[in-house]
């Protein structure tokens, strides 16, 4: 029972999306904005891998 609950929670986490925004302010005051959705689970794996390399 516990394993099936854990797998269900992990599947929910794998399906979550993060909305990533990037704002760039140029020297002339112009603002450029970009936005995209990324997979939350993959993003956290990448962040944890970067932390372990330091």
C-alpha positions in Angstrom: 0.0 0.0 0.0 2.7 2.5 0.9 4.6 1.8 -2.3 1.6 2.5 -4.4 0.9 5.8 -2.6 4.6 6.8 -3.1 4.4 6.0 -6.8 1.2 7.9 -7.2 2.7 11.0 -5.5 5.8 10.7 -7.7 3.7 10.5 -10.8 1.8 13.7 -9.8 5.1 15.5 -9.2 6.4 14.4 -12.6 3.4 16.0 -14.3 3.7 19.4 -12.7 4.9 22.4 -14.8 6.8 25.5 -13.7 6.3 28.8 -15.5 9.8 30.2 -16.0 10.1 33.9 -16.8 13.1 35.9 -18.0 13.2 39.6 -17.9 16.1 41.5 -19.5 16.4 45.3 -19.1 18.6 46.9 -21.7 20.8 50.0 -21.1 18.4 52.1 -23.1 15.5 51.1 -20.8 13.9 48.6 -23.2 12.5 45.6 -21.4 12.4 42.1 -23.1 10.3 39.4 -21.5 10.2 35.7 -22.3 8.1 33.0 -20.7 8.0 29.2 -21.0 6.7 26.2 -19.1 9.2 23.6 -18.0 8.7 20.2 -16.4 9.1 20.6 -12.6 10.5 17.2 -12.0 13.3 17.5 -14.7 14.1 21.0 -13.5 14.6 19.8 -9.9 16.8 16.9 -11.1 19.0 19.4 -13.0 19.3 21.7 -10.0 20.2 18.9 -7.7 22.8 17.6 -10.1 24.4 21.1 -10.3 24.5 21.3 -6.5 26.2 17.9 -6.2 28.9 19.0 -8.7 30.0 22.0 -6.5 
